[in-house]
Amino acid sequence: MAKLVIVESPAKAKTIQKYLGKDYEVMASNGHIRDLPKSKFGIDLENDYTPQYIEIAGKESLVKTLKREAKKSDKVYLATDPDREGEAISWHLAAIMNLDPTDANRVTFNEITKSGVKEGMDNPRQIDIDLVNAQQARRVLDRIVGYKLSPFLWRKVRRGLSAGRVQSVAVRLIVDREEEIKNFKTEEYWSIDAKLAKQKAKKTFPAKLHSYKGKKIAIGDEAAAKAALDAIKGQDFVVEEVKKSVRKKSPMPPFITSTLQQEASKKLNFQSRRTMKAAQELYEGVEVEGLGAVGLITYMRTDSLRISAEALAEAADYIEAAYGKAYLPKSPRVYKSKKNAQDAHECIRPSMPSLSPDKVKGSLSGDQYKLYKLIWERFIASQMETALLDAVSVKISAGEYTFAASGFTVKFDGYTKLYEVTVEEGEDQEEQPQALPDIAKGEALDVKELAPNQHFTQPPPRYTEASLIKALEENGIGRPSTYAPTITTVINRGYVERDKKALLPTGLGEVTTKLMEEQFERIVDATFTANMEEKLDAVEEGKSDWVRILDEFYSEFATTLEQAEKNMEGTRVKVPDEATDVVCENCGKNMVIKLGRFGKFLACPGFPECRNTKKIVQETGGLCPVCGKKMLAKKSKNGKGYFGCEGFPECTFMTWDKPLPEACPKCSATLFRKMGRGGKIHCLKEGCGFEKPIEKKSAAGDED
């Protein structure tokens, strides 16, 4: 009789079945099969916080099938994902199928390859109850916060709200940043910028005023800038000091979950959920021409930077063959994981480093290919030689004033031949290579241009997904598996909204956060939340009891909730309306934006006297190629974006292609951009037929 292997997803089952052969039957649980009930609290607070698990609705038939197959099998192996969530799913499966909890029936795969599957099957172990308890503690803790706190928010703010241990802190970070931006006092400052050249030479290089009488100078207004400029004019510019050095630029480590999400956001414009979806597919296995179903990357939920010896050797072989020995360090690079990293997994890397992106491109979807290329390049680059830069810094005297200039050229490109990190607004920008002329101490220079320039200090930038994930990680809030769902939740709940890549709080988010700060300060405190994460990690490591941790939390939380009810008895917080310039045609008032069950809509502020409401329309700037009316951005019932004519239902024109603020050179109608394979810019006016290719810069990973 066959041995039964149970994994989480059908895609993973298909890949593993190929490696295990006919002696094994591989089936999928399709994620969790048991959970807390949706309709009631489901936690017995009086009996050590015992969870009351039930089978998830709709999975009855699957559970029966799994039980039947388990009875027919010689042996059952539980091969769910190698993390605390996967461990809990295996534990639930064992409970439902009456498997011996002390049996060595748990197997994990760090990568879904022939060797990875063999290694997992060769090393079965017992279910790790500490890992299970860590997951249970998190689940129970989140249920307590959500189930007890959400009704309070319903009564005091608005029905349908939710609170969460991690999501509430994430919203607070975004609200606090918005407050910083609002309160930021812009300060004026000036610089004196020169363009200098060797005598009788045409090519110039930039220099900035740095100091006066040896002390760094700060110029606060135009008068001070003019005074400095007048004092400098007519002075001889003489090279005072030349320093030459070789700067080293080391590669970044391979990806962990947080850095993958950050870099995919910056480089590919992927939202975190889109990144994790593509990563899950790459891990579970895709059909690759010549190889069949194979997992292309290691497990994608990890905060460890460990790399196996085999992967290091394979990367070294590839680098030497592709780039030559000069690009290979004397010894493999080893990166140190952060203090509280869970080291059960490796970093996120290609499962077969020799399999370059161009070899698999034809077998992958667009998202899969872009993400695989990013992961592969980052990993290979992490094992390449340091880049070397010839750097020069120069001090130039102009009377009692000193100007500074610097530049560098690439001496050896090293890892940058393959990979460069992307930076966002607010991050330190990468210097661009710029050579200074060969100048010597004591040499006189020509002044080609000397000008004052006004500047203003800038507030901190709003969070993007990338910078928010970085902040959550740095503050110890959440874990690799929580970043993407946390961001999705706070947006779906209406606490936060996107403005292009920026995340900003809504009025609801600001009001709710203020209430939480006043009444439940600990819940939205980053330090408290980080300490709780450390306590839960201690459960995972077998160093702490999960019931005791829950008890410590709940005794304080219950008291705080009771006090909050007293503090706010008879009061309700009003969410400020967002005013618009849309005039109500019934009463003439400016309509406001409201948030309802199905999203935002326009409503008259004169309610209940005036009950006028209407949909919010998003104009695209383009015109319908059929009737000439405005094209609007719309969403289908399942949430997929498309573009349609505002004249609907009289005009039924719709398209997935994006209208552009660009007229067709042939017929003057609006041009549309078709994305994906075979993407192009084209005219949709009947009989025109104009089209042209998309320029490279406008095709880079647009977010759906």
Salt bridges, closest charged atoms under 4 A:
ASP35 OD1 - ARG139 NE 3.03
GLU69 OE2 - ARG68 NE 3.98
GLU69 OE2 - LYS72 NZ 3.18
ASP81 OD1 - LYS12 NZ 2.73
GLU85 OE2 - HIS32 NE2 2.79
GLU87 OE1 - ARG106 NE 2.91
GLU87 OE2 - ARG125 NH1 2.78
ASP103 OD2 - LYS75 NZ 3.20
GLU111 OE1 - ARG349 NH2 3.04
ASP122 OD2 - LYS118 NZ 2.79
ASP142 OD1 - ARG165 NE 2.87
ASP176 OD2 - ARG172 NE 3.48
GLU178 OE2 - ARG462 NH2 2.78
GLU180 OE2 - ARG177 NE 3.56
ASP193 OD1 - LYS208 NZ 2.73
ASP230 OD2 - LYS226 NZ 3.33
GLU263 OE2 - LYS267 NZ 3.53
GLU281 OE2 - LYS277 NZ 2.84
GLU287 OE2 - LYS14 NZ 3.53
ASP343 OD2 - ARG306 NE 3.52
GLU346 OE1 - ARG349 NE 2.69
ASP367 OD2 - ARG274 NE 2.83
GLU377 OE2 - LYS373 NZ 2.94
GLU385 OE1 - ARG333 NH2 3.76
GLU400 OE2 - LYS213 NZ 3.89
ASP413 OD2 - LYS417 NZ 3.92
GLU420 OE1 - LYS249 NZ 3.46
GLU424 OE2 - LYS501 NZ 3.54
GLU427 OE2 - LYS266 NZ 3.29
GLU430 OE1 - LYS249 NZ 2.93
GLU431 OE2 - ARG247 NH2 3.09
ASP438 OD1 - LYS244 NZ 3.95
GLU443 OE2 - LYS198 NZ 2.75
GLU465 OE2 - ARG498 NH2 2.73
GLU473 OE2 - LYS338 NZ 3.60
GLU497 OE1 - LYS600 NZ 2.34
GLU510 OE2 - LYS182 NZ 3.13
GLU517 OE2 - ARG172 NE 2.96
GLU518 OE2 - LYS514 NZ 2.69
GLU521 OE2 - ARG172 NH1 3.64
GLU533 OE1 - ARG138 NH2 2.71
GLU533 OE2 - ARG165 NH1 3.40
ASP537 OD1 - ARG84 NH2 3.53
ASP537 OD1 - ARG138 NH2 3.38
ASP537 OD2 - ARG479 NH2 2.51
GLU540 OE1 - ARG84 NH2 2.62
GLU541 OE1 - LYS543 NZ 3.29
GLU552 OE1 - LYS535 NZ 3.75
GLU552 OE2 - ARG548 NH1 2.80
GLU556 OE2 - ARG522 NE 2.94
GLU565 OE2 - ARG155 NH2 2.17
ASP577 OD2 - LYS574 NZ 3.98
ASP577 OD1 - LYS594 NZ 3.15
GLU585 OE1 - LYS614 NZ 2.99
GLU619 OE2 - LYS630 NZ 3.03
ASP657 OD2 - HIS682 NE2 2.85
GLU662 OE2 - LYS692 NZ 2.80
GLU691 OE1 - LYS680 NZ 3.16
ASP702 OD2 - ARG673 NH2 2.54
GLU703 OE2 - ARG274 NH1 3.37
